[in-house]
Amino acid sequence: MSSMNKVYRAEKTLVKIKEMMSECRICPRKCGVDRLKGDRGACGCGNLPVVYTALSHGGEEPPLSEVSGSGTIFFSGCGMKCVYCQNHTFSQKLSGREVSPGELADIMLELEANGCQNINLVNPTFFISGIVESLILAFSRGMGLPIVYNTGGYDSIELIRSLEGIVDIYLPDMRYSSDDMAERYSGVTGYVKINREAVKEMFRQTGPLEVSNGAAIRGLIIRLLVLPNGVSGTERTLEFISRNIGKKACISLMSQYYPAYRAGLFSEVSRRITHHEYDSAVSCAEKLSLDEGWTQPYESCFDETLFGENFKSSD
């Protein structure tokens, strides 16, 4: 899709999003405040985006960053309150810099000028109005990079539907297969149904991952972070993916969990996963013939300087 066609789609989407924000139902909490007037709801966010950092990120999944780096913009705040959050220094508080749509568009264009292969929006949901305004400006100025929607997966189906034609690559987590676990460790209710419906809609919009010259240009990548003591229920999530998306589903199966933030207060998640726990998830994927995507070397370490997933493809 050309930049001008994306401008047209984004302008139509912005109208829908502003209507959703007037009695806020941007996220599944649907707290109903008027975000357009500056009211702050359950998320604590205002109308303007808050950016923690923006950089060329070399540690995402291979087709997202291996060619020339992912143009990653980390937004402060998050819809999930994971007790083990690796990015808690900015995801659990609004510790970044508030930017106007014009400033955010400048950031995107600078990342493109520096050779990044995509614009990777990390935790964009609560600032989606300002982000779409920024995209309109950036597309109008000729930006042609694929747009990545990088999310914890607790997303309103209404919002995801509104983004069709704007987002090129969806990068959601499927963190849990149990609502009880999601509520205990991430503070969200009804996660499983909400997450699964959103992921199905993402796949409907973009289809399987498409790669050109080593770089992803369109599609869905599902991240599965294996948690200790079966907390993530990864095997059941893989079964869902197999039934509802199929063998073309592109999966990023991650072993990098470590007990960050408040994880030490919860015995079930207060340690790293074992080889056996990770190998069980890999074996399940193999049995289901879900072999599109990547495993992560068990010994790989999380590099905090990247502020994101330090992912390495396996041989």
C-alpha positions in Angstrom: 0.0 0.0 0.0 1.4 3.4 -0.9 2.1 6.1 1.7 -0.9 8.2 0.4 -3.3 5.3 0.6 -2.1 4.8 4.2 -2.7 8.4 5.0 -6.3 8.0 3.8 -6.8 4.8 5.9 -5.2 6.4 8.9 -7.4 9.5 8.7 -10.5 7.3 8.7 -9.1 5.3 11.6 -8.4 8.4 13.6 -12.0 9.4 13.5 -13.0 5.9 15.0 -10.3 6.1 17.6 -11.3 9.5 18.9 -14.8 8.3 19.2 -13.6 5.4 21.2 -11.6 7.7 23.5 -14.4 10.1 24.2 -15.9 7.4 26.5 -12.7 5.4 26.7 -12.9 1.8 25.5 -9.4 1.7 23.9 -8.4 -1.2 26.1 -10.5 -4.1 27.5 -11.0 -2.3 30.8 -13.4 0.2 29.1 -13.2 2.6 32.0 -15.3 5.2 30.1 -13.4 8.5 30.9 -13.2 11.2 28.3 -9.5 10.9 27.2 -10.0 13.6 24.6 -10.5 16.2 27.4 -7.4 15.0 29.2 -9.1 12.7 31.7 -7.0 9.8 32.9 -8.5 6.4 33.3 -7.4 3.1 34.6 -4.2 3.4 32.5 -3.2 6.7 34.0 -2.3 8.0 30.5 -3.2 11.3 29.0 -3.8 12.1 25.3 -0.2 12.7 24.2 2.3 9.8 23.7 5.0 9.4 26.3 8.2 8.0 24.8 10.8 6.4 27.0 13.4 5.8 24.2 13.7 5.3 20.5 16.6 3.5 18.8 17.7 1.1 16.1 17.2 -2.2 17.9 19.2 -5.2 16.8 17.8 -7.8 19.2 14.3 -8.5 17.9 13.3 -11.6 15.9 15.6 -12.1 12.9 13.3 -10.7 10.1 12.4 -7.7 12.2 16.0 -6.6 13.0 18.6 -8.7 11.4 18.9 -6.8 8.1 19.4 -3.2 9.3 17.8 -2.9 12.8 14.3 -2.3 14.0 13.3 1.3 14.4 11.9 0.7 17.9 9.9 3.3 19.9 9.3 2.3 23.5 6.3 4.0 25.0 6.0 4.3 28.8 3.1 2.6 30.6 1.5 -0.7 29.8 -1.9 -2.3 30.0 -0.5 -5.3 31.9 1.1 -5.1 35.3 3.3 -8.1 35.2 5.1 -8.8 38.5 8.1 -10.1 36.6 8.3 -7.3 34.0 11.8 -6.9 32.5 11.0 -3.4 31.3 9.4 -2.3 34.6 11.5 0.9 34.8 9.3 2.5 32.2 6.4 0.1 31.6 5.0 0.4 35.1 5.2 4.2 35.2 5.1 7.2 32.8 8.8 7.9 33.1 9.5 9.1 29.6 9.0 12.3 27.7 5.6 13.5 26.4 5.8 14.3 22.7 3.4 15.9 20.2 2.3 14.1 17.1 4.7 16.2 15.1 7.7 15.3 17.3 6.8 11.6 17.1 6.6 11.8 13.3 10.0 13.4 13.3 11.3 10.4 15.4 9.9 7.9 13.0 11.4 9.7 10.0 14.8 9.9 11.7 14.7 6.2 12.3 13.9 5.6 8.6 16.7 8.0 7.6 19.1 6.1 9.8 18.4 2.9 7.8 16.0 1.1 10.1 13.9 -1.6 8.4 10.6 -0.9 10.2 8.9 1.3 12.8 8.3 -0.9 15.9 5.7 0.5 18.3 6.2 -1.1 21.7 3.2 -0.9 24.0 1.3 1.6 21.8 -2.3 0.9 22.8 -2.9 3.8 25.3 -1.4 6.4 23.0 -2.9 5.1 19.8 -4.7 8.4 19.0 -1.4 10.4 19.1 0.4 7.6 17.3 -2.1 7.5 14.4 -1.9 11.3 14.1 1.9 10.9 13.9 1.6 8.2 11.3 -0.6 10.5 9.1 2.2 13.2 9.3 5.0 10.7 8.6 3.1 9.0 5.7 2.4 12.4 4.2 6.1 13.1 4.2 6.8 9.9 2.4 7.7 7.4 5.1 7.4 3.9 3.6 8.5 1.5 6.3 6.4 -1.4 7.6 4.6 -0.6 10.9 5.0 -3.1 13.7 2.4 -3.3 16.5 4.3 -4.8 19.5 1.8 -5.6 22.3 1.3 -7.7 25.4 -1.8 -9.0 23.7 -4.4 -7.5 26.1 -6.1 -5.6 23.3 -9.6 -4.5 22.5 -10.9 -6.3 19.4 -12.6 -3.1 18.4 -9.3 -1.2 18.4 -7.5 -4.0 16.5 -10.2 -4.0 13.8 -9.8 -0.3 13.4 -6.1 -0.6 12.6 -6.6 -2.7 9.5 -4.6 -1.2 6.6 -2.3 0.8 8.9 -0.4 -1.9 10.8 1.7 -4.2 8.6 3.1 -6.6 11.2 1.5 -7.6 14.4 3.8 -8.8 17.2 1.6 -9.9 20.2 2.4 -11.9 23.2 0.2 -14.8 24.1 1.3 -14.9 27.7 -1.3 -17.1 29.5 -3.8 -19.9 28.9 -5.4 -19.4 32.3 -7.4 -16.3 33.4 -6.4 -17.0 37.0 -2.7 -16.9 36.2 -3.2 -13.7 34.1 -5.0 -11.9 36.9 -2.5 -13.1 39.6 0.7 -12.3 37.7 -0.3 -9.5 35.3 -3.4 -7.8 36.9 -5.7 -8.3 33.9 -9.1 -10.0 33.8 -10.5 -12.2 31.0 -7.1 -12.3 29.3 -7.4 -15.6 27.5 -10.5 -14.9 25.4 -9.6 -11.3 24.8 -6.0 -12.2 23.8 -7.1 -15.1 21.5 -9.8 -13.1 19.7 -7.3 -10.2 19.1 -4.7 -12.6 17.7 -7.2 -14.2 15.4 -8.2 -10.8 14.1 -4.5 -9.8 13.6 -4.0 -12.9 11.5 -7.2 -12.3 9.5 -5.8 -8.8 8.6 -2.2 -9.7 7.7 -2.0 -13.5 7.1 1.2 -15.5 7.5 4.5 -13.7 7.8 5.9 -12.3 4.5 9.6 -11.7 4.2 11.5 -9.9 1.4 15.3 -10.0 1.2 15.4 -11.2 4.8 13.1 -8.4 6.2 9.6 -8.9 7.3 7.1 -6.8 5.4 3.7 -8.1 6.6 2.2 -10.7 8.8 1.9 -12.0 12.3 4.6 -13.2 14.8 3.3 -14.6 18.1 5.6 -14.4 21.1 5.4 -17.1 23.7 7.4 -16.5 26.9 7.7 -19.8 28.8 7.2 -19.1 32.5 8.3 -21.4 35.3 6.0 -24.0 37.0 3.5 -24.1 34.1 2.3 -20.5 34.8 2.1 -19.6 31.1 0.4 -22.8 30.0 2.4 -22.6 26.8 1.4 -26.1 25.6 -2.3 -25.2 25.7 -1.6 -21.9 23.8 0.2 -23.8 21.1 -2.7 -26.2 20.8 -5.0 -23.1 20.3 -2.7 -21.7 17.7 -2.6 -25.0 15.8 -6.4 -25.3 15.8 -7.2 -21.6 15.0 -4.3 -20.3 12.9 -2.6 -23.4 11.6 0.8 -24.5 10.6 1.7 -21.3 8.9 1.6 -19.5 12.3 5.0 -17.9 13.0 6.0 -18.4 16.6 8.8 -16.9 18.7 9.3 -19.4 21.5 11.3 -17.6 24.2 13.4 -19.0 27.0 14.7 -15.7 28.4 12.5 -15.4 31.5 14.2 -14.3 34.6 12.7 -13.1 37.9 12.8 -9.3 37.5 10.9 -6.6 39.3 8.5 -8.1 42.0 8.8 -11.7 40.9 10.7 -12.6 44.1 7.5 -12.0 46.1 5.7 -14.9 44.1 7.3 -18.3 44.7 6.0 -19.8 41.4 7.8 -17.2 39.3 10.8 -16.5 41.5 13.3 -18.6 39.4 14.4 -19.0 35.8 12.8 -21.8 33.8 14.6 -25.2 33.6 15.8 -26.9 30.5 13.0 -29.4 30.9 10.3 -26.7 31.0 11.6 -25.1 27.8 12.2 -28.4 26.0 8.7 -29.5 26.8 7.3 -26.4 25.0 9.6 -27.0 22.0 8.5 -30.6 21.8 4.8 -29.6 21.9 5.4 -27.2 19.0 7.2 -29.9 17.0 4.4 -32.5 17.6 1.8 -29.9 16.4 4.0 -29.2 13.3 4.3 -25.6 14.3 7.8 -25.1 12.8 7.5 -21.6 11.4 9.5 -19.3 13.6 12.3 -19.5 16.1 13.4 -21.1 19.4 15.8 -19.2 21.7 19.0 -20.7 22.9 18.4 -21.6 26.5 21.6 -20.0 27.7 20.9 -16.7 26.1 20.8 -13.8 28.5 18.6 -10.7 28.6 20.5 -7.6 27.7 19.0 -4.7 29.6 20.7 -2.1 27.5 18.4 -3.1 24.6 15.2 -2.3 26.6 13.5 -5.2 24.9 13.6 -8.8 23.8 17.2 -10.0 23.3 16.3 -12.6 20.8 18.7 -14.8 18.8 17.6 -17.3 16.2 18.6 -20.9 16.7 20.6 -22.9 14.2 
